[in-house]
Amino acid sequence: MTKLKDPVRMATIGAPHGVKGEVRVKAFTADPMALGDYGPLSDAGGRTYTVAALRPAKTVLVVRFREIASREAAEAAAGTALYVDRSALPDDLEEDEFYHADLIGLAVRDEAGAEIGTVAAVQNFGGGDIVEVALSGRRTVMVPFTLAAIPEISLQGGFIRIDSVAAGLADTDGDERGEEDDAGDEGGR
């Protein structure tokens, strides 16, 4: 068992399917049916999983891994994230294509070019991709991964640019969220 030096999440094992060790798998690849084309997958502990067979089933794949031979083993594997090393992925991407893993750690800039944080993660909870941004000196926020909210991605420049209003980080009247305006409160009570 060896850990990957630059892991990229490819899938997550879900619930068992049947009694012979098959599992439901949520793939994060452009073509879910190509999940086995990347070679053996690894979990966070370095254990490998080799795709023996797979088929589509609604929104997931049903996969038989060589290393999972029983329903009990399938139940134990539920929730396991599966990775490949970044070097196993093709590098012949188009100019405007990238892997989500390539965004992690990039600077996040606002409309004026000021750095406001870094990309902590790219999540998908079922409603579309969301960029998790660790704000400088503050909490993390979730920004929808849309062209309106993130109009520019520059891997070469090492940053993404967000539109604060579309990203939900500023009120439309210009006040930053969380700031309180105390002016005029004294006479109105």
Summary of the structure (lengths in Angstrom):
residues: 189
radius of gyration: 21.2
end to end distance: 67.5
largest distance: 73.5
contacts: 482
relative contact order: 0.13
helix: 13%
strand: 38%
